[in-house]
Amino acid sequence: MRTLTAKNREYFGDPGDGIGHMEAFRHLFPYFWPEGRGDLKARVVAAMVCLVAAKVITVTFPFAYKAAVDALTGSEAGGTTVTTTAIVVVPLMMIIAYGAGRLLMVAITQLRDGLFASVAQNAVRQVAIRTFDHLHRLSLRFHLERRTGGLSRVVERGTKAIEVILRFSLFNTFPTILELGFVCGVLAYTFNIWFAVVIGITVITYIWFTYQATEWRIAIRRRMNEADTDANTKAIDSLLNFETVKYFGNEDHESRRFDKSMERYEKAATKTFTSLAVLNSGQAVIFCIGLTICMVMAAQGIVNGTMTVGDFVLVNAFLIQLYIPLNFLGTVYRDIKQGLIDVEMMFDLLAVEPDIADRPNAKPLAVGDAVVEFEHVSFSYDPDRQILFDVSFKVPAGKKVAIVGPSGAGKSTISRLLFRFYEVSDGAVRIDGQDVGDVTQKSLRHAVGMVPQDTVLFNDTIMYNIRYGRPDASDEEVMEAARLAQVHDFIESLPEGYNASVGERGLKLSGGEKQRVAIARTILKNPAILLLDEATSSLDTYTEQDIQAALKQVSKDRTTLVIAHRLSTIIDADEIVVLDKGRIVERGHHTELLDQNGLYAGLWNRQREAEEARERLAKALDERGRTAEEVALGVTAGTGGPVPVDVLDGGSDL
């Protein structure tokens, strides 16, 4: 499997060998010359023609400037006197030609940029959507280990870097090289080779110094970006856990963590700007030396009678004109280098292969009776820690099977293997006799509906979140699903109804409301197989009974697998499978398991005792005048002290 570069480990936590600069250019080329897009290819060709035309005009119009100066000074090379008429007419015409040339150069340059804009933005769009799709194809393991803030910055920088590389390499570096060649050729042909030699040596020295100084600055810039990424990661992580920060009153702690990263950024950013002064000063010294030498040579030519004042001005105009793009060479090189680093990081990300991929001959899942079967399944997330040991059970068509057991028994792993988020280490998971590893993931997940214990909603409307179960569903179908999930009346009571926003991760809704929206979403999906991960864990007793009735109706004649924590919700299951430390230790109906007086019976009795204790406590508090809210908050009568959490929750988390 292709992994990420070691230098990017802080973003992804996955070291490896990354691509190089030339490889990055190779990856980018198809986006600038897109297959099947003749219109964009025509724009590329037209833009390049404009680029060359602009540089030819740039090198040509200084001659009009020279002619105007010669006419105004009334002399030509060799001391020939220019007539009075020429002094009046020629300068005017040359000045007009000079102005027209500059205007034409600007117009062609803008036309070039306009022509290429569609190509550049299409490239950014295609890379962005490819990266977005790839992230969704990556395995659950990758997303559990990723750092959201760092990952988002890598993608953001990578897409922006495409435009930077394009603008600076194609429309700055290449034109500068082209103009340098034109200038050297013109000066060598018009005057003598020594002008070209001096300019060549000046430019080579200039580039060498710029390269050395910029490499030094890039190392500083990289440290600045690392600090920026770290600060952004901490900020996003803190804001995503806003409630937790408030629960523990750790605002100052979060601020100190963020400030520590920003302090690193401040120091690196300061060094970046001070090093820029060194770069600019060195560039100015080198170019001024070259410019001075050329001006001395031109002045000597005037003294010798081989050059005119216009020639002197022409040489100066060429050099000043050349200095403008060269002056940005350090910035251009740095931005191209940084852009290549950013693009490399993004292409490194694109090179990561998912742990779970459709096999070459994978076919869509053919759902008939929707029988789910685990055959001698063993599994481990890490080689040193096995989670499941030879687990076998069957969920017959239209039946309900529950998986129960203590925390860490492997219940959630069962659901992840059914969805094929991970490959089994041994054995097989089958649906209607088809190994889930032999069918396409899309068809598999289309057939299975999930209501998780911890529901996270999109930051959008309630209508959007329910319709997510089936995006093409009508409003009436969405509302019917909401009615079955006992959430329609609540939604209608909101000022904006189904158009009400649920907020980031659904934080505007209570836990029970979010759970009911999730149930409605799954009802709308109408899957052949239902997977319920304690779908009513966040609901109060009264609402739980309503939801259980709705789920019972929805799951009627539908294959249903329940990951159960609250045992009272699965006493009607056709079979209960009891897991302990990754092994099946008991199985049977509710009454059969109670009669065995084993692990299940112990868990059941513990929950019953906790529920009875809670009922007694609630009755005692009610007799003493305590309110239901105080009971819910865990305040004991007369003391203000807390009620034990396990008593209020009605049992431990199984």
LUMDREN-911090 format. One record per residue (C-alpha): chain; x, y, z. Coordinates in nm, 4 decimals. Layout:
BEGIN
- A X Y Z
...
end
This chain:
BEGIN
- A 0.0000 0.0000 0.0000
- A 0.1230 0.3476 -0.0886
- A 0.1626 0.5600 0.2221
- A 0.2404 0.9222 0.3028
- A 0.5779 1.0896 0.3262
- A 0.7568 1.0870 0.6578
- A 0.7743 1.4666 0.6647
- A 0.3931 1.4705 0.6515
- A 0.3514 1.2306 0.9409
- A 0.2257 1.5086 1.1655
- A -0.0665 1.5579 0.9284
- A -0.1600 1.1946 0.8838
- A 0.0464 0.9776 1.1176
- A 0.1544 0.7481 0.8335
- A 0.5162 0.7605 0.7151
- A 0.6304 0.6498 0.3753
- A 0.8136 0.7561 0.0598
- A 0.6539 1.0492 -0.1230
- A 0.6666 1.1702 -0.4803
- A 0.9200 1.4253 -0.6073
- A 0.8853 1.7592 -0.7861
- A 0.9021 1.6127 -1.1362
- A 0.6495 1.3476 -1.0394
- A 0.4217 1.6245 -0.9119
- A 0.4508 1.8054 -1.2463
- A 0.3726 1.4784 -1.4241
- A 0.0602 1.4353 -1.2135
- A -0.0480 1.7926 -1.2832
- A 0.0014 1.7884 -1.6620
- A -0.3206 1.5941 -1.7472
- A -0.5220 1.8606 -1.5667
- A -0.3720 2.1371 -1.7847
- A -0.4197 1.9345 -2.1041
- A -0.7470 1.7558 -2.0190
- A -0.8535 1.4584 -2.2273
- A -1.1828 1.5020 -2.4088
- A -1.1855 1.8802 -2.3597
- A -1.0919 2.0244 -2.6963
- A -1.2227 2.3644 -2.5906
- A -0.9771 2.3821 -2.3003
- A -0.6873 2.2583 -2.5150
- A -0.7640 2.5340 -2.7676
- A -0.7499 2.7869 -2.4857
- A -0.4087 2.6534 -2.3783
- A -0.2711 2.6930 -2.7314
- A -0.4196 3.0423 -2.7691
- A -0.2805 3.1478 -2.4297
- A 0.0695 3.0297 -2.5235
- A 0.0513 3.2197 -2.8531
- A -0.0465 3.5321 -2.6595
- A 0.2404 3.4734 -2.4170
- A 0.5026 3.4602 -2.6929
- A 0.3455 3.7555 -2.8772
- A 0.3525 3.9676 -2.5613
- A 0.7230 3.8977 -2.5086
- A 0.8086 3.9787 -2.8714
- A 0.6303 4.3128 -2.8344
- A 0.8020 4.3694 -2.4983
- A 1.1437 4.3342 -2.6604
- A 1.0457 4.5362 -2.9690
- A 0.8875 4.8562 -2.8371
- A 1.2014 4.9863 -2.6519
- A 1.3434 5.0521 -3.0024
- A 1.0703 5.3126 -3.0452
- A 1.1899 5.4658 -2.7194
- A 1.5497 5.4725 -2.8577
- A 1.4375 5.6324 -3.1838
- A 1.2449 5.9030 -2.9973
- A 1.5476 5.9858 -2.7790
- A 1.7802 5.9975 -3.0823
- A 1.5392 6.2280 -3.2632
- A 1.5068 6.4569 -2.9613
- A 1.8832 6.4774 -2.9109
- A 1.9281 6.5344 -3.2827
- A 2.2011 6.2772 -3.3362
- A 2.2709 5.9323 -3.4667
- A 2.5573 5.6908 -3.4206
- A 2.8756 5.8386 -3.5703
- A 2.7691 6.1971 -3.5001
- A 2.5291 6.2422 -3.7952
- A 2.3003 6.5411 -3.7449
- A 1.9247 6.4849 -3.7666
- A 1.7116 6.7414 -3.9547
- A 1.4734 6.9777 -3.7767
- A 1.1720 6.8137 -3.9360
- A 1.2833 6.4762 -3.8067
- A 1.3261 6.6245 -3.4612
- A 0.9584 6.7216 -3.4627
- A 0.7917 6.4323 -3.6469
- A 0.9957 6.1271 -3.5494
- A 0.9764 6.1708 -3.1693
- A 0.5997 6.2150 -3.1852
- A 0.5516 5.9033 -3.3959
- A 0.7936 5.6994 -3.1870
- A 0.6359 5.8069 -2.8602
- A 0.2954 5.7098 -2.9961
- A 0.4396 5.3754 -3.1119
- A 0.6005 5.3217 -2.7708
- A 0.2722 5.3895 -2.5910
- A 0.0782 5.1707 -2.8327
- A 0.3299 4.8894 -2.7843
- A 0.2960 4.8991 -2.4063
- A -0.0828 4.9090 -2.4353
- A -0.0833 4.6168 -2.6776
- A 0.1452 4.4160 -2.4484
- A -0.0903 4.4702 -2.1535
- A -0.3959 4.3839 -2.3651
- A -0.2413 4.0591 -2.4932
- A -0.1274 3.9643 -2.1419
- A -0.4783 4.0158 -2.0052
- A -0.6227 3.8198 -2.2972
- A -0.3792 3.5392 -2.2144
- A -0.4904 3.5340 -1.8508
- A -0.8554 3.5426 -1.9511
- A -0.8121 3.2548 -2.1956
- A -0.6312 3.0407 -1.9433
- A -0.8620 3.1135 -1.6480
- A -1.1049 2.8357 -1.7452
- A -0.8201 2.5859 -1.7776
- A -0.6739 2.6737 -1.4376
- A -1.0047 2.6706 -1.2525
- A -1.1093 2.3455 -1.4198
- A -0.7803 2.1912 -1.3030
- A -0.8426 2.3108 -0.9464
- A -1.1971 2.1752 -0.9564
- A -1.0982 1.8360 -1.0974
- A -0.8180 1.7851 -0.8439
- A -1.0446 1.8986 -0.5590
- A -1.3265 1.6586 -0.6499
- A -1.0792 1.3774 -0.7063
- A -0.9315 1.4362 -0.3600
- A -1.2777 1.4627 -0.2028
- A -1.3899 1.1350 -0.3618
- A -1.0649 0.9662 -0.2640
- A -1.1045 1.0667 0.0999
- A -1.4453 0.9002 0.1034
- A -1.2962 0.5848 -0.0480
- A -1.0279 0.5579 0.2180
- A -1.0832 0.3089 0.4952
- A -1.2304 0.3698 0.8381
- A -0.8901 0.2981 0.9899
- A -0.7411 0.5989 0.8072
- A -1.0171 0.8332 0.9213
- A -0.9962 0.7145 1.2804
- A -0.6249 0.7970 1.2836
- A -0.6365 1.1235 1.0879
- A -0.6158 1.4761 1.2285
- A -0.9087 1.6695 1.0820
- A -0.7496 2.0156 1.0998
- A -0.4200 1.9031 0.9470
- A -0.5938 1.7043 0.6747
- A -0.8180 1.9948 0.5741
- A -0.5164 2.2273 0.5499
- A -0.3263 1.9815 0.3279
- A -0.6208 1.9586 0.0877
- A -0.6771 2.3350 0.0944
- A -0.3117 2.4166 0.0293
- A -0.2830 2.1513 -0.2390
- A -0.5732 2.2816 -0.4464
- A -0.4567 2.6424 -0.4132
- A -0.0997 2.5404 -0.5024
- A -0.2133 2.4214 -0.8454
- A -0.3057 2.7748 -0.9457
- A 0.0149 2.9134 -0.7892
- A 0.2366 2.6694 -0.9803
- A 0.0527 2.7447 -1.3006
- A 0.0647 3.1219 -1.2652
- A 0.4299 3.1445 -1.1636
- A 0.5882 2.8672 -1.3678
- A 0.3974 2.9100 -1.6920
- A 0.3275 3.2838 -1.6835
- A 0.6313 3.4160 -1.4969
- A 0.9330 3.1851 -1.5040
- A 0.8956 3.0697 -1.8656
- A 0.8261 3.4222 -2.0023
- A 1.1246 3.5599 -1.8066
- A 1.3565 3.2987 -1.9598
- A 1.2100 3.3755 -2.3012
- A 1.2579 3.7501 -2.2539
- A 1.6144 3.7002 -2.1284
- A 1.6990 3.5060 -2.4428
- A 1.5434 3.7745 -2.6624
- A 1.7274 4.0590 -2.4822
- A 2.0665 3.8878 -2.4961
- A 2.0198 3.8046 -2.8633
- A 1.9073 4.1575 -2.9537
- A 2.1921 4.3281 -2.7642
- A 2.4548 4.0921 -2.9057
- A 2.3246 4.1473 -3.2586
- A 2.2673 4.5241 -3.2276
- A 2.5806 4.6180 -3.0339
- A 2.8299 4.3473 -2.9345
- A 2.8534 4.0165 -2.7578
- A 2.9882 4.1668 -2.4342
- A 2.6541 4.3148 -2.3417
- A 2.4995 3.9672 -2.3629
- A 2.7918 3.8210 -2.1620
- A 2.7591 4.0778 -1.8827
- A 2.3807 4.0348 -1.8679
- A 2.4175 3.6547 -1.8740
- A 2.6710 3.6541 -1.5884
- A 2.4553 3.8978 -1.3899
- A 2.1425 3.6864 -1.4322
- A 2.3227 3.3591 -1.3510
- A 2.4734 3.5123 -1.0347
- A 2.1348 3.6605 -0.9498
- A 1.9619 3.3233 -0.9892
- A 2.2316 3.1381 -0.7902
- A 2.2027 3.3814 -0.4992
- A 1.8228 3.3724 -0.5147
- A 1.8240 2.9924 -0.5105
- A 2.0568 2.9707 -0.2092
- A 1.8715 3.2359 -0.0105
- A 1.5302 3.0954 -0.0980
- A 1.6275 2.7407 0.0034
- A 1.7284 2.8839 0.3390
- A 1.3981 3.0690 0.3616
- A 1.1927 2.7644 0.2557
- A 1.3148 2.5724 0.5606
- A 1.1928 2.8610 0.7753
- A 0.8665 2.8767 0.5798
- A 0.8123 2.5039 0.6297
- A 0.8461 2.5434 1.0065
- A 0.5982 2.8301 0.9879
- A 0.3488 2.6126 0.7972
- A 0.3944 2.3261 1.0426
- A 0.3163 2.5612 1.3301
- A 0.0184 2.6987 1.1363
- A -0.1156 2.3479 1.0730
- A -0.0659 2.2496 1.4354
- A -0.2459 2.5630 1.5556
- A -0.5315 2.5054 1.3110
- A -0.5639 2.1419 1.4204
- A -0.5814 2.2393 1.7856
- A -0.8350 2.5134 1.7149
- A -1.0668 2.2866 1.5148
- A -1.0336 2.0015 1.7640
- A -1.1159 2.2366 2.0507
- A -1.4186 2.3868 1.8745
- A -1.5497 2.0441 1.7738
- A -1.5356 1.9510 2.1422
- A -1.6875 2.2803 2.2573
- A -1.9209 2.1162 2.5085
- A -1.6443 1.9089 2.6634
- A -1.4313 2.2199 2.7074
- A -1.7202 2.3873 2.8865
- A -1.7978 2.0827 3.1018
- A -1.4476 2.0861 3.2457
- A -1.3992 2.4634 3.2410
- A -1.0792 2.4243 3.0403
- A -1.1025 2.7379 2.8251
- A -0.7727 2.8679 2.9654
- A -0.6051 2.5312 2.9047
- A -0.7226 2.5301 2.5412
- A -0.6086 2.8904 2.5006
- A -0.2614 2.8037 2.6305
- A -0.2324 2.5072 2.3924
- A -0.3375 2.7240 2.0989
- A -0.1071 3.0086 2.2055
- A 0.1892 2.7704 2.2260
- A 0.1400 2.6756 1.8621
- A 0.0863 3.0376 1.7644
- A 0.4092 3.1302 1.9459
- A 0.5974 2.8856 1.7227
- A 0.4211 3.0395 1.4227
- A 0.5119 3.3917 1.5364
- A 0.8828 3.3111 1.5645
- A 0.8950 3.1345 1.2283
- A 0.6939 3.4113 1.0580
- A 0.9291 3.6766 1.1989
- A 1.2310 3.4911 1.0611
- A 1.0532 3.4594 0.7280
- A 1.0101 3.8340 0.6904
- A 1.3599 3.9247 0.8138
- A 1.5166 3.6746 0.5753
- A 1.3181 3.8386 0.2943
- A 1.5099 4.1621 0.3596
- A 1.8385 3.9739 0.3152
- A 1.7156 3.8233 -0.0107
- A 1.5956 4.1542 -0.1550
- A 1.9148 4.3373 -0.0577
- A 2.1423 4.0748 -0.2162
- A 1.9376 4.0726 -0.5351
- A 1.9555 4.4536 -0.5595
- A 2.3356 4.4561 -0.5138
- A 2.3961 4.1926 -0.7832
- A 2.1661 4.3533 -1.0384
- A 2.2967 4.7051 -0.9740
- A 2.6511 4.5868 -1.0401
- A 2.5497 4.4336 -1.3727
- A 2.3419 4.7383 -1.4644
- A 2.6309 4.9721 -1.3854
- A 2.8762 4.7737 -1.5985
- A 2.6372 4.7773 -1.8958
- A 2.5758 5.1519 -1.8550
- A 2.9529 5.2188 -1.8466
- A 2.9938 5.0122 -2.1653
- A 2.7110 5.2061 -2.3331
- A 2.8566 5.5414 -2.2223
- A 3.1946 5.4391 -2.3617
- A 3.0202 5.3540 -2.6875
- A 2.8763 5.7071 -2.7049
- A 3.2229 5.8530 -2.6403
- A 3.3673 5.6320 -2.9134
- A 3.0888 5.7338 -3.1523
- A 2.9617 5.3755 -3.1978
- A 2.6446 5.4320 -2.9962
- A 2.3931 5.7100 -2.9530
- A 2.2160 5.8467 -2.6493
- A 1.9165 5.6462 -2.7702
- A 2.1285 5.3296 -2.7567
- A 2.2273 5.4186 -2.4009
- A 1.8605 5.4558 -2.3107
- A 1.7753 5.1337 -2.4988
- A 2.0247 4.9284 -2.2964
- A 1.8935 5.0814 -1.9755
- A 1.5302 5.0146 -2.0781
- A 1.6069 4.6492 -2.1555
- A 1.7795 4.5963 -1.8220
- A 1.5139 4.7749 -1.6144
- A 1.2455 4.5872 -1.8036
- A 1.4235 4.2578 -1.7340
- A 1.4704 4.3466 -1.3682
- A 1.0958 4.3638 -1.3019
- A 1.0329 3.9853 -1.3391
- A 1.3773 3.9014 -1.1974
- A 1.2967 4.1030 -0.8872
- A 1.0167 3.8586 -0.8139
- A 1.2326 3.5547 -0.8861
- A 1.2866 3.4774 -0.5172
- A 0.9177 3.5014 -0.4432
- A 0.8342 3.3036 -0.7554
- A 1.0840 3.0286 -0.6763
- A 0.9724 3.0120 -0.3138
- A 0.6039 2.9976 -0.4064
- A 0.6632 2.7389 -0.6781
- A 0.8731 2.5301 -0.4391
- A 0.6141 2.5663 -0.1635
- A 0.3388 2.4947 -0.4147
- A 0.5174 2.1793 -0.5252
- A 0.5539 2.0707 -0.1622
- A 0.1826 2.1309 -0.1059
- A 0.0894 1.9499 -0.4260
- A 0.3216 1.6618 -0.3371
- A 0.1509 1.6300 -0.0010
- A -0.1887 1.6203 -0.1683
- A -0.0756 1.3683 -0.4289
- A 0.0815 1.1651 -0.1486
- A -0.2654 1.1615 0.0026
- A -0.4158 1.0554 -0.3302
- A -0.1559 0.7771 -0.3478
- A -0.2778 0.6231 -0.0220
- A -0.4663 0.3088 -0.1114
- A -0.7710 0.2152 0.0968
- A -0.7371 -0.0875 0.3210
- A -1.0762 -0.2007 0.1967
- A -1.1402 -0.1942 -0.1771
- A -1.3752 -0.3725 -0.4133
- A -1.2164 -0.6895 -0.5427
- A -1.1515 -0.7119 -0.9196
- A -1.4537 -0.9322 -0.9899
- A -1.6848 -0.7831 -0.7266
- A -2.0528 -0.7872 -0.8211
- A -2.3500 -0.6006 -0.6754
- A -2.5095 -0.7743 -0.3785
- A -2.8198 -0.9686 -0.4819
- A -3.0565 -0.9400 -0.1869
- A -3.3236 -1.2068 -0.1566
- A -3.4273 -1.3219 0.1887
- A -3.1553 -1.1034 0.3483
- A -3.0102 -1.3794 0.5649
- A -2.7027 -1.2618 0.7579
- A -2.4459 -1.5174 0.8669
- A -2.1131 -1.4974 1.0511
- A -1.9093 -1.8137 0.9874
- A -1.6177 -1.8796 1.2244
- A -1.5188 -1.5128 1.2171
- A -1.1961 -1.4080 1.3870
- A -1.0681 -1.0520 1.3788
- A -0.7997 -0.8252 1.5208
- A -0.7347 -0.4535 1.4691
- A -0.3698 -0.5149 1.5600
- A -0.1816 -0.8448 1.5424
- A -0.1095 -0.8313 1.9154
- A -0.4717 -0.7743 2.0188
- A -0.7355 -1.0112 1.8838
- A -1.0939 -0.8934 1.9253
- A -1.3111 -1.1801 1.7989
- A -1.2476 -1.5536 1.8281
- A -1.4322 -1.8016 1.6030
- A -1.7675 -1.6200 1.6168
- A -2.0551 -1.7941 1.4385
- A -2.4228 -1.6999 1.4352
- A -2.7058 -1.6578 1.1867
- A -2.9829 -1.4002 1.1489
- A -3.2603 -1.5754 0.9540
- A -3.4785 -1.3873 0.7089
- A -3.7166 -1.1518 0.8837
- A -3.5869 -1.2418 1.2309
- A -3.4317 -1.0317 1.5047
- A -3.1017 -1.1296 1.6664
- A -2.9412 -0.9308 1.9473
- A -2.5733 -0.9131 2.0396
- A -2.5064 -0.8344 2.4076
- A -2.2110 -0.8451 2.6404
- A -1.9857 -0.6353 2.8639
- A -1.7937 -0.3345 2.7344
- A -1.5046 -0.4438 2.5128
- A -1.6655 -0.7760 2.4250
- A -1.6555 -0.6980 2.0512
- A -2.0164 -0.5949 1.9856
- A -1.9359 -0.2830 1.7797
- A -1.6768 -0.4788 1.5832
- A -1.9589 -0.7067 1.4653
- A -2.1362 -0.4095 1.3051
- A -1.8156 -0.2814 1.1413
- A -1.7449 -0.6205 0.9870
- A -2.0998 -0.6429 0.8532
- A -2.0504 -0.3079 0.6792
- A -1.7057 -0.4298 0.5688
- A -1.5221 -0.1372 0.7224
- A -1.2570 -0.3988 0.7991
- A -1.1648 -0.7375 0.6511
- A -1.2115 -1.0403 0.8714
- A -0.8891 -1.2124 0.9760
- A -1.0482 -1.5539 0.9347
- A -1.3889 -1.6911 0.8433
- A -1.6547 -1.5069 0.6448
- A -1.9514 -1.2735 0.6759
- A -2.2289 -1.3640 0.4335
- A -2.5589 -1.2169 0.3172
- A -2.7809 -1.4649 0.1350
- A -2.4739 -1.6854 0.0983
- A -2.2641 -1.4126 -0.0642
- A -1.9377 -1.3213 0.1050
- A -1.9476 -0.9470 0.1730
- A -1.5866 -0.9330 0.0515
- A -1.6963 -1.0492 -0.2949
- A -1.9626 -0.7838 -0.3524
- A -1.9323 -0.4114 -0.4149
- A -1.9211 -0.1967 -0.1051
- A -2.1828 0.0418 -0.2426
- A -2.4404 -0.2318 -0.2936
- A -2.3603 -0.3845 0.0465
- A -2.4103 -0.0584 0.2344
- A -2.7212 0.0184 0.0332
- A -2.8757 -0.3022 0.1667
- A -2.7969 -0.2370 0.5336
- A -2.9527 0.0428 0.7380
- A -2.7762 0.1660 1.0505
- A -2.9051 0.3573 1.3523
- A -2.5961 0.4293 1.5633
- A -2.5838 0.4959 1.9341
- A -2.3917 0.8211 1.8845
- A -2.5736 1.0165 1.6160
- A -2.3903 1.2971 1.4324
- A -2.5953 1.5128 1.1967
- A -2.4922 1.7383 0.9106
- A -2.4940 2.1123 0.9738
- A -2.8034 2.1594 0.7611
- A -3.1804 2.1451 0.7947
- A -3.3823 1.8662 0.9547
- A -3.5342 1.7964 0.6129
- A -3.1875 1.7489 0.4631
- A -3.0728 1.5192 0.7434
- A -3.3760 1.2893 0.7170
- A -3.3732 1.2935 0.3364
- A -3.0064 1.1868 0.3512
- A -3.1409 0.8331 0.3890
- A -3.2760 0.8570 0.0342
- A -3.1842 1.1845 -0.1430
- A -3.4541 1.1460 -0.4098
- A -3.7373 1.1051 -0.1556
- A -4.0308 1.3467 -0.1659
- A -4.1236 1.5776 0.1191
- A -4.4247 1.3588 0.1978
- A -4.2044 1.0497 0.2296
- A -3.9663 1.2387 0.4590
- A -4.2555 1.3456 0.6805
- A -4.3978 0.9925 0.6948
- A -4.0592 0.8603 0.8076
- A -4.0533 1.1330 1.0740
- A -4.3980 1.0253 1.1955
- A -4.2855 0.6639 1.2304
- A -3.9831 0.7848 1.4282
- A -4.2094 0.9902 1.6577
- A -4.0339 1.3165 1.5666
- A -4.2841 1.4798 1.3271
- A -4.4815 1.6661 1.5956
- A -4.1610 1.8035 1.7476
- A -4.0403 1.9273 1.4082
- A -4.3749 2.0908 1.3332
- A -4.3559 2.2763 1.6656
- A -4.0347 2.4507 1.5576
- A -4.0703 2.8013 1.4061
- A -3.9007 2.6904 1.0829
- A -4.0347 2.3355 1.0887
- A -3.8446 2.0956 0.8652
- A -3.6262 2.3856 0.7460
- A -3.4833 2.4383 1.0943
- A -3.1039 2.4063 1.1111
- A -2.9654 2.1391 1.3446
- A -2.6310 2.3173 1.3933
- A -2.2777 2.1780 1.3894
- A -2.3004 1.7977 1.4444
- A -2.6662 1.8481 1.5420
- A -2.5842 2.0339 1.8642
- A -2.9062 2.2387 1.8468
- A -3.1051 1.9212 1.9127
- A -3.1159 1.7115 2.2269
- A -2.9711 1.3610 2.2272
- A -3.3164 1.2059 2.1963
- A -3.4179 1.4378 1.9139
- A -3.1012 1.3594 1.7205
- A -3.1615 0.9873 1.7720
- A -3.5144 1.0114 1.6383
- A -3.3933 1.2043 1.3319
- A -3.1394 0.9249 1.2738
- A -3.4147 0.6638 1.3055
- A -3.6303 0.8555 1.0556
- A -3.3343 0.8713 0.8167
- A -3.2908 0.4940 0.8299
- A -3.6647 0.4330 0.7968
- A -3.6591 0.6448 0.4804
- A -3.3694 0.4404 0.3422
- A -3.5901 0.1306 0.3703
- A -3.3032 -0.1213 0.3800
- A -3.3367 -0.4961 0.3570
- A -3.1309 -0.5394 0.6753
- A -3.1534 -0.3261 0.9891
- A -2.8607 -0.2762 1.2234
- A -2.9557 -0.1038 1.5494
- A -2.6755 0.0017 1.7821
- A -2.8938 0.0691 2.0884
- A -3.1093 0.3067 1.8870
- A -3.3079 0.4268 2.1907
- A -3.0208 0.4761 2.4357
- A -3.0592 0.8551 2.4392
- A -3.4359 0.8585 2.4940
- A -3.6428 0.8872 2.8073
- A -3.8539 0.5892 2.9143
- A -4.1816 0.7264 2.7748
- A -4.0345 0.8160 2.4352
- A -3.8362 0.4918 2.4300
- A -4.1574 0.2917 2.4434
- A -4.2991 0.4850 2.1483
- A -3.9798 0.4443 1.9479
- A -3.9539 0.0754 2.0331
- A -4.3065 0.0302 1.9044
- A -4.2154 0.2155 1.5847
- A -3.8948 0.0170 1.5393
- A -4.0836 -0.3047 1.6008
- A -4.3231 -0.2099 1.3243
- A -4.0426 -0.1068 1.0891
- A -3.8386 -0.4199 1.1571
- A -4.1371 -0.6518 1.1175
- A -4.0540 -0.9202 0.8595
- A -3.7165 -0.7493 0.8124
- A -3.3803 -0.9049 0.9054
- A -3.2641 -0.7142 1.2129
- A -2.9381 -0.7250 1.4071
- A -2.9370 -0.5340 1.7367
- A -2.6276 -0.4308 1.9301
- A -2.7871 -0.4065 2.2744
- A -2.6788 -0.2290 2.5905
- A -3.0162 -0.1997 2.7629
- A -3.1389 -0.5569 2.7876
- A -3.5025 -0.4609 2.8350
- A -3.5137 -0.3554 2.4687
- A -3.4280 -0.6984 2.3263
- A -3.6321 -0.9448 2.5333
- A -3.8471 -1.0074 2.2238
- A -3.5456 -1.1030 2.0072
- A -3.5657 -1.4368 1.8292
- A -3.2156 -1.5107 1.9550
- A -2.9734 -1.3371 2.1893
- A -2.5999 -1.3928 2.1390
- A -2.3874 -1.3178 2.4459
- A -2.0279 -1.2129 2.3807
- A -1.7500 -1.2012 2.6403
- A -1.3902 -1.1153 2.5507
- A -1.4571 -1.1775 2.1827
- A -1.6145 -1.5231 2.2235
- A -1.9740 -1.6413 2.2206
- A -2.0381 -1.7723 2.5707
- A -2.4182 -1.8051 2.5634
- A -2.7020 -1.7946 2.3138
- A -3.0766 -1.8476 2.3185
- A -3.4049 -1.6733 2.3986
- A -3.4402 -1.4339 2.6890
- A -3.6067 -1.6843 2.9228
- A -3.3622 -1.9589 2.8273
- A -3.0657 -1.7400 2.9106
- A -3.2170 -1.6403 3.2444
- A -3.2668 -2.0073 3.3279
- A -2.8988 -2.0744 3.2539
- A -2.8094 -1.8291 3.5322
- A -2.4902 -1.7302 3.3524
- A -2.3413 -1.4025 3.2291
- A -2.6650 -1.2814 3.0691
- A -2.8646 -1.3487 3.3857
- A -2.6054 -1.1565 3.5870
- A -2.6245 -0.8575 3.3518
- A -3.0049 -0.8707 3.3583
- A -3.0251 -0.8823 3.7384
- A -2.7806 -0.5960 3.7725
- A -2.9867 -0.3766 3.5420
- A -3.3118 -0.4704 3.7166
- A -3.1642 -0.3855 4.0554
- A -3.0420 -0.0494 3.9238
- A -3.3844 0.0307 3.7752
- A -3.5610 -0.0640 4.0967
- A -3.3182 0.1497 4.2976
- A -3.3881 0.4414 4.0691
- A -3.7625 0.3952 4.1046
- A -3.7332 0.3837 4.4844
- A -3.5132 0.6925 4.4862
- A -3.7494 0.8815 4.2574
- A -4.0441 0.7909 4.4792
- A -3.8574 0.9020 4.7915
- A -3.7552 1.2296 4.6344
- A -4.1078 1.2906 4.5141
- A -4.2414 1.2363 4.8634
- A -3.9943 1.4939 4.9937
- A -4.1026 1.7477 4.7378
- A -3.8123 1.7165 4.4987
- A -3.8866 1.8006 4.1357
- A -3.8375 1.5728 3.8413
- A -3.5704 1.8115 3.7125
- A -3.3744 1.7774 4.0368
- A -3.4014 1.4013 4.0144
- A -3.2740 1.4130 3.6552
- A -2.9839 1.6335 3.7644
- A -2.8875 1.3806 4.0297
- A -2.9567 1.5889 4.3457
- A -3.0392 1.3879 4.6573
- A -3.3186 1.5042 4.8856
- A -3.2113 1.7341 5.1605
- A -2.8365 1.7143 5.0898
- A -2.7782 1.8640 4.7478
- A -2.5320 1.5826 4.6856
- A -2.5150 1.3813 4.3652
- A -2.7014 1.0591 4.3013
- A -2.4741 0.7789 4.1736
- A -2.4631 0.7874 3.7952
- A -2.5197 0.4146 3.7523
- A -2.8386 0.4412 3.9572
- A -2.9791 0.7249 3.7480
- A -2.8806 0.5629 3.4181
- A -3.0505 0.2408 3.5122
- A -2.7458 0.0238 3.4701
- A -2.3956 0.0047 3.3328
- A -2.2912 0.0434 2.9725
- A -2.2801 -0.3044 2.8324
end
